[in-house]
């Protein structure tokens, strides 16, 4: 893939700890490294409440993949690596989850006060059929405006 032609002048603007959620050191680490890990930021009970809806979305995506040769479409594969999109448009639990103060605070601290949700997806990587998740960069292949944006990755199960 090539970089989108409009992605030619982007420069990251330093973030600022505004909400009290992140420390100055965490914000600095995010600016430097491109990520920050917040262990335990989402209570297990909150994840458990989401799982029935997200599992149904994953099951639909898995069934869809079975319509293709070798049960695969691009990097998706039934029972191995399944993507489901826009849970927030289908499930109230997902809408409530992404509207949580946690994510509002992270957006305020890392991209500023003017933020919007433009994409949500689930990625289920099944343990029964080990498969690497390809290295990738979320920004750079498609054009998103504003270009300084935030991806929040929430593990639904224990992950390293």
N, C-alpha and C positions, 0 to 999 in steps of 0.2 A: 504494500500500500504506500501511497505517497501522501505527504502532508497536504492538507487542503490549501488551495492557492490564497485564501484570505488569511491564513495563519502565518503571516510573514513579519509582523511587528510586535508581537506580544511580549510584554515584560511584566513579571510578577511584581505586585505592589505589596510591600511588607504589611503583615497583619498586626493586629493590636488586641491585647487582652482587655475586653470591654465589659463582658458580662459577669465576670467572677467565676465562670465555669472552668476556664483554663487559666493556668498560671502563665506568667510572662515567659518562663522557660519552655513550657509546652508550645506556646505560639511560635517562639523562636525556632524550636525543633521542627515544627511543621513547615515554616518558611524555608529552613535549611534542607530538610530531608524529604519533604513532600508528604509526610504522614505523621500522625501522632496516635499512640495507642492509649485507649481509655478503658482499662480493665474494669469490669463491673459497672460500667456506666448505665447499662440497661438491666433492670432487675429480671431475674429468671422468670418470675411470674408474668411479666409483661411479654416476654418471648413466648411463653407457653400459651398465652391467650391468642397470639397471632398464628401459631402453628396450624390449627385446623384450616384456616383460610388459605395460608400459603401452601400447605400440603395439597389442597385441592387444585390450586393453580399449577403446581408442579406435576400433579397427576394428569391434568389436561395436556400439558406440554409434552409429557412423556408419551401419552397416547397419540398425539399428533405426529411425533417422530416415527412412530411405527408404520406410518404411511410411506416412508422413504426407503430406498435401498439401504441395506445394512442398518436400518433404524437410525440413520444419521442425516443431519442437515448441517452443513458447514462444520463447526466444532461441537455442535450439540449431538448427543447420542443417548438414546433411550437407556434407562437404568445406569447411566454413567455420569453424564454432564448435561443438565437440563436447565433451560432458561425460561422464565415466565415474566411477562411484562405488565406494567401498570396495575399492580394490585390495588393501588389507591383509588382507582376508578371503579373497582368492583367490590371492595370490602371495607366496611366502616372501621373495622379494627386497624386496617392498614392506614386509612386516612388519619385516624386518631394518633397512631404511632408516629407518623412523619410530622404531624403538627405539634408534637411534644415540645415542651420548653427546652429539653436537651438539644434538639436539633436547631431550634431558633438561636440558642446561645452559641452553638458551634458556628453557625453561619455568621452571627454578629462578630464573633472573635476572628474568624478566618477569612471572610470575604466582605464583611461590612454590613451595614444596616439594610441594604436593598437586596433581598434575596428572594428567590422563587424556586419551587420544585418544578423541574422540567422533565424528569425521568425517574422512574423507579422500576426496579427489576429484582427478581430472585434468581439465584444461581444455586442449584442443588448439585453437589458433587457427591455421588454415591460411593460409599466405602467398599461395596461388594465387587465393584469393577474398577480397580484403581486406574486412574487416568490423570495425567498432569493437566493443570489448567495453564494454558499458554501464557507466557509473559506478555503483557500488553500495557499500553498507556491509554487512559480514558480520554485524554484530550489530544488533539493533533490530527486525527484522521477525518473527523467531521467538524464542521464549524459550529461553535456555540458562542452566543453573544449574551452577556459579557464573557470574555475568555477566561477570566479569573473566576473559577467556580470550585465547588467542593463536592467530593464524593464521600459519602458516609457508608462504610462497610460494617454491617452488624452480623456477627456470627450467631447462627441459630442453635448451634451445638458447640461443644468444646472444640477449639481449633488452635493450632500453633502457627 
